[in-house]
Amino acid sequence: MEATNDVYIVGIGQTAVGELWDVSLRTLAVRALRAAREDAGGLQPQAIFVGNMLAANASHQSNLGALIAEYAGLAGKAEGFTAEAAEASGGAAIYLAYNAIRSGMVDVAAVVGVEKVTDVVGAGIENRLLSAGLDSDYEASEGLTLTGQTSLLLQRYLYENQFPREALAHFPMIAHSNAVNNPNAMYRRTIEIGTYRNAREDTGAFNQFDIAPNADGAAALILTRQEYLPENLAHTPVRLLGSSLITDRLALHDRPDPLFFEAAAVSVQHALLKAGITLSDLDFFEYSDNTTLHALLSLEAAGFASRGQGWKLASDGSLTLQGSLPVATMGGHKARGFPLGASGVYQVVEASQQLRGEAGANQISHVRFGMTQSLAASASAAATQILSI
């Protein structure tokens, strides 16, 4: 077989997402990694790239590469690294693994995204830990939280674009509808327009259905090149055609336009260029619906909608499983649950299920190309992956 530097996803694994009080950080990570290795025909990684946001502070545990390698039985057999890019940490870990495989420095790599938010109880996670993803000196120190910041942006978006507030209900409605058939999802019930309309206001312009619920969980991937594909693989491997990680100005007030996610836009452009395809080739998009505002601004940044018009895609049916651009096909962050630094790995696991024809009742027909994107804070970092069968 002729050697190439194409990157293949040969194994996927995940745990359920939720408030997993009785399962430790290390146990979650190892469960997902072992499932991915089994799915990959037992392939042993030479390197483990871990995506995590909170462990050093919430779980009082850093050096996750060594921890996970040891408890997975790979101590002394695999290098271990931790990637941190706030909520985009999982996407960043995939980007590192992708480059390690393509460069030839690593033949088989594992990516593990893991988060254990229930190691912190109460307001500490929002006010102290999640706010660390903002500019500490100029935003968090003034009492601004991530949810508060995004709520202010949504108010500005509504003011500038003048459309019915209720139109935003379709974003969480789509996510919850898709999560019904995802056995690993945190919320497996649909919501109706009346439920959204009557929901409790959470922060500013948001109600409780506009914000993805922080959750525990772990997901894992095994990546390799063509010449190392296992002969006993029971499924068609998924190609990781392009991976991109772009950062923007951290503080929102330093950006020329806070309502345009520039890092997300550039990241999509770079990933598509590497993949050799265009936006019109994509069959689905696992976007970063950290909040409803993230969802619609992601659509606009990627180029699926013009500025101020992203909300229309959710209203006209385009984003459903039967639409022209299905999104959040297994529930997204909103209904699957939002395991922060692990979320980017969950997205690629779910995209791989679609491409392998393993999405069950949520399977999209005639699918060939998919895109995932994970965002940190208000898109201070964006990691985009293009996958194909």
N, C-alpha and C positions, 0 to 999 in steps of 0.2 A: 504494500500500500504506500503510495507516494505521501511523504510527510508534508503537512501544511501547518500554518499557524492559526487556522480557524479554531474558534473556541466552541466547545459543545457542553451543554448541561446534560449530564448523564444520570444524575440522581437528585431527587427532591424529597424533602421531609419537613414535617411541621407538627406542632402540638396544637391543641385547642387554645383559643384566645379567651381570656376572661380574668376574673379575680381568683388567681390560683394560690390561695393562702398556704396550702399544705405542700407546695412544690418549690424547691429551692432554685435559684438562678442556675447553678451548675447542672442540676438534674434536668431542667427544661432544655438547656443547650445540648446536653448529651443525648437526650431522647430524639431531638430533631436530627442531630448529626448521624446517629446510628440508623435512623430511618432512611436518611439520604444515602448512606453507604450501602445499605441493603438494596435500595432501589437501583444503585449503580453497579450491582453485581459484586459487591464486596470490595470495590476499588479503594485502595488506601491512599489518602492524601499525603503529599509531602509538605504542605503548608496549610495552615488554617487562618483565615482572615475573619475576624469577629467584628460585627457591627453592633455597637451599644452606646447609649447616651448617658445612662444614669448610674451604672453600677458602682463607680468609684465613690459616689456620695450616698446614693440610696441604699446600696447593699454593702457598703464599706469594703468593696472588692475591686481591685484593679488587676492588671496582668492577666486578663481573661484568656489570652492565648495559651499561656502555660496551664491555667486551671482547667480549661476545657480539654486540652490535649491529654492531660494526666487522667482525667475522669473518663475519657473516651478510650483509654488504653493506648494512647499514641505518644506518651512521654518518651522523648529521645528518638522518636520516629518522624515527627512533624514539627516544623517551625510554627510559631504562633504569634499573631499580631492583632492589635485592636485598632479599628478605625473609628474615629469620633468626628462626626459632622452633625451634631445635634440630632434632630429627627431624621435626617438623611444619612445617618451612619451606616445603615444596612446597604444602601445604594453605593456609598463610598467604598465599603468592603468589597462589593461586587466589582467595582471599577479597579481596585487594586488586584484582585484575583484575575480579572480579565487581562490586565497588562502583564501580570506575571506569567500567565499561560502563553500569551502571544509572543512574549520576548524569548521564550524558551528556557527561562530561568527555573520554572516550575513545570512539571509534566502533569501533575494532578493536584488540584487545589480544592479545599473545602471553604465554603462561606457559611458562617453561622451568625444569624441575627438573633439576639436575645435581649429581653427586657423584663424586669421584675419591679413594676411600679408599686406593688402592694408591700414592698419593704419599707415604704414611707406611708404613714397614716395621717390624714387631715390635710390642712391647707398647705403644708410644707412643700408638696410636690409642685403646686402651681406657683406659689409666691416665691419659693426659693430655688427649687431645682430646675423647673422648666424655664424660668426667667433667665437662667444662666445662658440660654441660647440667644438672648438679646445682647445689646451692648451694655455691659455692666456699669460702666462709668456714666453713660449718658441716658440710658433708658431704664434698666432694672433698678438702679440706685434711686431713681425718682419715684419708685413705686409702680411702674408700668409692668403689667404682666403680658404674656403672649396673647392670651384671650382678649384682654383689654385693648391691646394694640390692634389686633385684627378686627375687633368690633368697631373701632374708630375708622378703620379703612372701609369697612362695609357701609357705614353711615355716609362716608364721602362718595362711595361708588353709587349708592342709591340716589344721593343728591345730584350727582353729575349726569346720571343716565335716565332718571325719571321713569321708572317702570313699577308695576305693582309688587310690593314686598312679598306677597303671597306666591309669586312666581318661583321664588327660591325653594319652595316646599318640594318641588319635583326632584331636586338633588338627593335629599335624604330618603324620599319615597322610593326612588330607583334603587338606592343602596340597600334599603331594608327589604325590598322585594327580592333582590338577588341573594341576600343572605339566608333566606328561608331554606334553601337547598344546600347550604354549606354546613356540613356537620361540625366544622371547627369554629364557626362564627359565634360571637358573644350574644348577638341579638337576632333571633331567627323568627321575627314576626314582622308582618307588613305594617305600615302606617298609612292612614288616609289623610286627605287634605284637612279634614276637620280636626284630626288629632294634632296635626302640625299647627293649625290656626290657634288652637286652645292651649298649646304647650306653655309651660312656665318660661318667662323671660330669664335668661341666664346672665348675660352681660351685655349691656347696651343694646345694639341692634340684633343680637343673637337670641334665639330661644334654645331650649335644651336639645332640639333635634338638629341644630346647626353646627354642633361641636362634636367631633369624634371622641368617644370615651377612651381614656387612657387605660391600658390593660397589660397583663402579663402574657408572655408567649415566646416561642422560639421557632425559627424556620431555618432550613439549611439546604445548601446546594453542593453538588460535586461537579467540578469543571475539569475538562481535559482537552487535548487535541485529538485529531482524527486518528492518528496512529496508535493511540492508547485506548481507543474505544473497546470496552469489554466484548468478547465474543458471545457471552451469555446474557447480554442485555435483553430484557423482556419487552422493551418498548423502543420506539424511534427516538433517538436523541434530538434535543432541541438546540439549534444554533444560536449562540449569542453573537449577533452580527455587529453590534456597535454598542459601546459604552462611553458615557461622557459624564464628567463631574465639573461643574462650573460654580464659582462663588461670586457673590455680589457684595456691595457695601453692606456692612453688618448693621449699622444704625439706619433706621428708616429715613431719618431727616437728611441723610447724606445722599439720598438717591434723587435723580432729577424728576422721576415720576413714580411715586410710591404705589400707584395703581397699575403698574406694568411690571410683571415678574421677569426682569431682564435675564437673570441667570437661568430661569426655566426656558426662556426662548432660545438662548444661545446653546444650552445643553441639548435641546431637541435638534437644532441645526447640526451640531457636531456629531451626534449619534447617528442621524440619518445619513450624513456624509460618509461616515465610516461604514455604514451598512450598505451603501450604494442604492438606496431606495428614496422615495419621496413620501411626503405626508399622505398623499392620496392612496398609497399602497397599503396603509395600515388598516387592519380589520377590527382592532379594538384598542382601548387605551385604559390602562390601570393608572388613573391619576391620583394625585395626593390630596384627598379630601379631608385634610386635617380639620378644616371648617368648610362651610358652604362657600365662603369667599375664596378659599384656596382652590376649590373645584372650578369655579367659573373663571377665575383669573388664569388657571392652568390651561384651560381650553383656549383662552384668548392668546396667551403667550406662545402656545404651541402653533397657533395659526389656524385652528379649527373654526374660530369665530373672530370677527373683527372687534375692535375695542368697544366695550360697552354693550356687546351683543351676546356674550356667552350664555346669559340666562335663558335665551330663546331656545337653545339646543335641548335643554331639559324639558321645556314646555311643549315642544312639538314632536316628542317621541324619538328623536334622533339617538338618544343615549341609552335606550333600553336594549335588552338582549336581541330584540328583533329589529332595532334601528340601524342606521348607517354607521354609527360609531358607538358600539356598546362600551360602557365604562363600569368600573367597580363591579366586575362580572361575578365576583363571589362575595360581594357586600362592601368592598372598600374599607377604608379605615372607619367610616361612620358606623357600619353595622357589623362587620367582622370583628371590629375592635381595633384600637390603635396602640400597638406595642412599640411606639416611638422608634428607637434605634433599630428595632427588628423589622419594622414595617416594610422597608424596601426589599427585604429578602422574601417576605410573605408575598409581595406583589409578583415577584419573578416565579415563585412556586406556583401561584395561581395562574399566571400567564402560561407557564409550561403545561399545566393541566389542560388549558384550552387548546394549545397547539398539539398536544398528544391525544386529544379527543377524550379526555378523562374528566370533564367538568360536569358530567351527569346531566341533570335537568337544566343546568345553566349553560350547556354547550352551545357555542356559536357555530352556525353552519358555514362550511367552506372557508375556514379560517387558515390563513397562511402567515401573516405578519402581525405582530403585536408590539406595543410600546408600554413600558412602565416608567413612572417618574416619581421620585421621592423628594420632598422639599423640607428644608430646615427652616424653622421659624416662619417669617414672612418672606420665604424664598431667598434667604441669604446664601443658601447653597442648594443646588439642584443636581440630582443624579438621574440620568436617563439611560434606559436599556432598550435595545431593539432586538427582538427575538423572532425566529422563524423556524418552521419545521423543514 
